[in-house]
């Protein structure tokens, strides 16, 4: 899921602004996102074991995240879910969780 998310971000021009705010190359951020998702989705808390509590909003405060950035992030994540999650109920639940998470990250008007 994490790999495909960043593949989409790197190739879809609709996510160009979102991609521009990420340090290149994306190797480390891909790994961190995988580790975060592992714990966030109920698996091993890989991110917390390495870096401590995610404190996502605090970690993202240096970046300007507005509704446009949220929408680009969700566009990438929704595509991942549409491609990889075949159970409709699970897909709906994950989209709901990701939407709430993305909205929480907004830190500017």
ZAVEXSE-926025 format. One record per residue: residue number from 1; residue in one letter; x, y, z negated of N, C-alpha, C in turn. Coordinates in pm, 1 decimal. Layout:
# residues N
SITE pos code      npx      npy      npz     capx     capy     capz      cpx      cpy      cpz
SITE NUM    a        X        Y        Z        X        Y        Z        X        Y        Z
...
//
This chain:
# residues 109
SITE pos code      npx      npy      npz     capx     capy     capz      cpx      cpy      cpz
SITE   1    x     82.9   -118.1      0.0      0.0      0.0      0.0     88.2    125.7      0.0
SITE   2    x    189.4    126.3    -84.5    277.5    243.1    -92.8    354.3    262.5     37.6
SITE   3    x    405.0    153.4     93.0    479.9    163.5    219.1    392.1    217.6    331.5
SITE   4    x    273.8    161.0    344.9    184.0    203.1    452.8    142.2    348.2    434.3
SITE   5    x    119.9    389.4    309.7     83.2    527.8    281.8    187.2    623.6    340.7
SITE   6    x    313.7    597.1    313.1    418.2    686.6    363.2    441.1    669.8    512.8
SITE   7    x    415.8    551.2    567.3    422.0    534.7    713.2    321.1    627.6    780.6
SITE   8    x    201.5    631.3    727.5     96.8    717.3    783.0    137.6    863.9    768.1
SITE   9    x    184.6    900.8    650.4    224.4   1039.2    626.8    332.5   1083.1    726.0
SITE  10    x    425.2    993.2    756.5    534.8   1026.7    847.1    492.6   1035.1    993.5
SITE  11    x    384.5    969.8   1030.0    349.4    961.3   1172.3    222.8   1036.9   1211.6
SITE  12    x    137.9   1069.2   1115.9     12.3   1136.9   1149.8     32.4   1288.1   1140.2
SITE  13    x     17.1   1359.9   1251.2     38.3   1504.9   1248.0    -55.6   1578.9   1152.3
SITE  14    x   -168.4   1516.7   1118.1   -261.1   1580.8   1024.0   -204.1   1585.8    883.1
SITE  15    x    -95.5   1512.1    857.6    -31.1   1511.8    725.8    103.6   1584.0    727.5
SITE  16    x    127.3   1665.4    828.5    257.2   1730.8    844.4    294.0   1819.6    726.1
SITE  17    x    199.2   1896.5    675.5    228.2   1983.8    560.5    260.7   1901.2    436.2
SITE  18    x    189.4   1794.1    417.7    213.9   1705.1    304.2    352.1   1641.4    315.9
SITE  19    x    386.2   1595.1    432.9    517.7   1535.8    455.1    628.2   1637.2    427.7
SITE  20    x    608.1   1760.8    469.3    710.5   1864.6    454.6    746.3   1891.9    308.5
SITE  21    x    655.5   1866.7    217.0    685.6   1894.5     75.9    759.3   1779.0      7.3
SITE  22    x    781.5   1669.4     77.8    849.8   1553.2     21.5    997.9   1554.0     60.6
SITE  23    x   1085.3   1520.8    -34.4   1228.3   1513.5     -1.9   1255.4   1397.8     93.7
SITE  24    x   1345.0   1422.1    186.4   1381.2   1320.3    284.5   1516.7   1261.1    248.0
SITE  25    x   1544.6   1138.8    278.0   1451.2   1039.4    330.0   1352.5    996.0    221.3
SITE  26    x   1249.1    927.9    261.7   1141.6    890.4    170.0   1167.6    760.3     94.2
SITE  27    x   1284.6    706.4    105.0   1315.6    575.9     44.7   1286.0    572.6   -104.5
SITE  28    x   1338.2    669.2   -179.9   1318.2    668.6   -325.3   1173.5    694.0   -363.2
SITE  29    x   1107.0    786.7   -293.5    968.5    819.0   -329.3    875.9    701.9   -297.1
SITE  30    x    907.1    628.4   -191.6    828.8    508.6   -160.0    837.0    409.8   -277.1
SITE  31    x    957.6    388.9   -328.4    977.0    295.6   -438.5    906.3    344.1   -564.9
SITE  32    x    919.3    473.0   -594.6    852.5    527.6   -713.6    701.4    515.7   -702.5
SITE  33    x    647.4    539.2   -583.5    503.1    529.0   -564.9    458.1    384.2   -583.4
SITE  34    x    535.4    290.7   -529.9    504.7    149.6   -551.3    502.7    117.3   -701.0
SITE  35    x    603.9    164.2   -772.1    613.2    137.3   -915.5    497.4    201.5   -990.9
SITE  36    x    460.6    323.7   -952.6    345.8    389.0  -1015.3    218.3    310.0   -989.8
SITE  37    x    194.8    276.3   -862.6     71.9    204.4   -827.9     63.0     69.8   -898.1
SITE  38    x    174.4      5.0   -917.7    173.9   -123.4   -987.5    105.1   -110.7  -1123.3
SITE  39    x    146.6    -15.0  -1202.4     86.8      4.3  -1334.5    -51.3     65.9  -1328.1
SITE  40    x    -70.6    161.9  -1240.0   -197.7    234.0  -1230.2   -311.2    141.9  -1187.4
SITE  41    x   -275.6     39.7  -1110.6   -376.5    -54.9  -1063.1   -386.1   -179.7  -1150.5
SITE  42    x   -319.3   -178.2  -1264.7   -335.5   -286.4  -1361.5   -225.2   -390.7  -1363.3
SITE  43    x   -123.0   -371.1  -1282.7    -11.0   -465.2  -1282.1     97.0   -421.3  -1378.6
SITE  44    x    215.6   -474.0  -1360.5    326.3   -435.5  -1448.8    352.1   -284.6  -1445.5
SITE  45    x    383.5   -229.1  -1560.5    407.1    -84.0  -1574.0    550.5    -50.1  -1532.8
SITE  46    x    583.6    -74.8  -1408.2    719.9    -57.7  -1358.7    767.0     87.4  -1369.6
SITE  47    x    680.7    181.6  -1335.1    717.8    322.8  -1340.8    748.0    364.2  -1484.2
SITE  48    x    659.6    329.7  -1575.4    678.0    367.7  -1716.1    803.5    305.5  -1774.7
SITE  49    x    833.5    182.3  -1736.3    953.5    116.8  -1786.6   1080.0    191.3  -1745.4
SITE  50    x   1079.5    250.5  -1625.4   1197.7    321.8  -1575.0   1200.8    468.5  -1614.7
SITE  51    x   1084.7    535.3  -1607.2   1081.7    680.9  -1617.1    998.6    735.7  -1732.2
SITE  52    x    930.3    650.4  -1805.0    840.5    697.6  -1908.9    701.5    723.8  -1852.3
SITE  53    x    617.7    784.3  -1934.4    479.7    812.4  -1892.4    480.2    894.4  -1763.3
SITE  54    x    391.5    860.6  -1668.2    391.9    930.8  -1540.3    368.2   1082.5  -1548.5
SITE  55    x    282.9   1128.2  -1641.4    253.2   1271.7  -1650.7    242.8   1332.9  -1510.0
SITE  56    x    157.7   1275.4  -1430.3    151.7   1312.1  -1288.5    132.4   1460.3  -1264.2
SITE  57    x     39.1   1518.4  -1333.5     13.8   1661.5  -1309.7    137.6   1743.9  -1343.4
SITE  58    x    200.2   1716.7  -1455.3    320.4   1790.4  -1494.8    433.7   1769.0  -1394.5
SITE  59    x    450.0   1647.5  -1347.6    556.8   1618.3  -1250.8    533.5   1688.2  -1116.9
SITE  60    x    408.7   1717.6  -1086.8    377.5   1780.4   -958.6    360.0   1932.1   -967.3
SITE  61    x    371.4   1989.4  -1085.3    354.1   2134.3  -1099.2    450.7   2217.1  -1014.5
SITE  62    x    572.8   2172.4   -990.6    661.3   2252.9   -905.6    614.8   2263.4   -760.2
SITE  63    x    519.4   2181.4   -721.4    471.8   2179.2   -583.6    335.1   2246.5   -574.5
SITE  64    x    314.9   2320.9   -467.6    186.4   2387.7   -445.0     88.3   2283.5   -390.5
SITE  65    x     -8.3   2247.5   -475.0   -108.6   2149.5   -434.1   -244.5   2217.1   -436.6
SITE  66    x   -298.3   2236.3   -317.9   -430.4   2296.3   -303.7   -524.5   2193.2   -241.4
SITE  67    x   -643.0   2235.7   -206.5   -739.9   2141.8   -150.3   -691.2   2081.8    -18.8
SITE  68    x   -618.8   2160.2     60.5   -567.5   2108.7    187.8   -467.1   1996.1    163.7
SITE  69    x   -379.5   2012.6     65.6   -283.3   1907.4     33.1   -355.1   1784.3    -21.6
SITE  70    x   -453.4   1807.5   -107.2   -533.5   1695.9   -159.1   -597.4   1619.0    -44.8
SITE  71    x   -655.4   1691.5     49.0   -725.1   1627.4    159.2   -629.7   1550.1    250.6
SITE  72    x   -509.2   1603.3    272.0   -410.9   1530.5    352.7   -368.1   1402.2    281.6
SITE  73    x   -346.7   1412.5    150.2   -308.2   1294.9     72.0   -418.6   1189.3     78.3
SITE  74    x   -542.8   1233.4     59.0   -654.9   1139.4     62.4   -674.7   1079.3    201.1
SITE  75    x   -651.8   1157.0    304.8   -664.1   1104.3    440.4   -569.0    986.9    459.4
SITE  76    x   -445.3   1001.5    414.0   -347.6    892.3    423.9   -391.1    772.6    339.6
SITE  77    x   -432.7    798.9    215.9   -469.3    689.0    126.8   -596.0    619.5    174.3
SITE  78    x   -694.8    694.0    220.3   -817.3    630.4    270.4   -786.3    540.2    390.0
SITE  79    x   -694.1    582.3    476.9   -659.0    498.3    590.4   -595.3    368.1    542.3
SITE  80    x   -507.8    377.3    442.0   -447.6    256.6    384.5   -557.6    163.2    332.8
SITE  81    x   -649.9    219.1    257.6   -757.1    136.7    201.4   -841.9     74.0    310.8
SITE  82    x   -874.5    152.2    413.8   -953.8     98.1    523.8   -881.6    -16.0    595.1
SITE  83    x   -749.7     -6.3    604.3   -672.0   -109.8    671.7   -647.7   -232.9    583.7
SITE  84    x   -629.9   -212.3    453.8   -579.5   -320.6    370.0   -679.6   -380.2    271.8
SITE  85    x   -787.3   -310.6    243.3   -884.3   -361.1    145.5  -1011.2   -400.9    220.2
SITE  86    x  -1042.9   -528.3    216.7  -1154.3   -578.6    296.4  -1282.6   -598.9    215.5
SITE  87    x  -1272.5   -592.2     85.7  -1390.6   -601.4      0.7  -1449.3   -461.4    -13.5
SITE  88    x  -1572.5   -443.6     31.9  -1632.9   -309.5     34.8  -1648.2   -247.0   -103.2
SITE  89    x  -1686.9   -326.2   -201.5  -1703.4   -272.3   -335.7  -1568.8   -227.6   -393.0
SITE  90    x  -1467.8   -309.8   -377.9  -1334.9   -273.5   -426.5  -1283.9   -148.9   -355.3
SITE  91    x  -1304.5   -141.1   -224.8  -1261.2    -24.3   -148.6  -1330.0    102.0   -199.7
SITE  92    x  -1459.4     93.6   -226.0  -1533.8    208.1   -277.1  -1479.9    249.7   -414.6
SITE  93    x  -1453.7    152.5   -500.5  -1400.9    183.2   -634.0  -1263.0    246.7   -626.2
SITE  94    x  -1177.4    194.6   -540.5  -1044.0    251.8   -525.5  -1050.3    392.1   -467.0
SITE  95    x  -1135.9    412.8   -368.7  -1149.8    547.9   -312.3  -1195.8    645.8   -419.5
SITE  96    x  -1285.7    602.9   -504.7  -1332.9    688.3   -613.4  -1218.8    723.2   -709.1
SITE  97    x  -1139.9    624.0   -747.6  -1026.7    648.5   -839.0   -922.0    738.8   -775.1
SITE  98    x   -887.7    711.8   -649.0   -788.8    794.4   -580.3   -839.2    937.0   -561.0
SITE  99    x   -967.4    952.1   -532.4  -1023.9   1085.9   -514.9  -1015.5   1165.1   -644.0
SITE 100    x  -1050.3   1103.3   -755.3  -1041.7   1170.6   -885.2   -897.2   1207.3   -916.5
SITE 101    x   -805.1   1117.4   -889.2   -663.6   1143.6   -913.9   -614.9   1260.2   -828.0
SITE 102    x   -646.8   1258.0   -701.0   -601.9   1364.0   -609.6   -661.4   1498.5   -649.0
SITE 103    x   -785.9   1500.9   -688.2   -848.4   1626.9   -728.8   -782.4   1681.0   -855.8
SITE 104    x   -745.1   1592.3   -946.0   -679.6   1632.9  -1070.9   -543.6   1698.5  -1043.9
SITE 105    x   -482.0   1666.5   -933.1   -348.0   1718.7   -902.0   -349.9   1861.6   -848.8
SITE 106    x   -466.1   1912.3   -809.6   -473.3   2049.3   -757.9   -425.5   2145.9   -865.5
SITE 107    x   -330.5   2231.5   -826.1   -274.6   2326.4   -922.8   -271.2   2470.4   -871.6
SITE 108    x   -339.4   2494.5   -759.9   -345.6   2629.9   -704.7   -473.7   2645.3   -624.1
SITE 109    x   -518.7   2767.5   -611.9   -641.6   2793.3   -534.7   -618.3   2786.4   -386.4
//
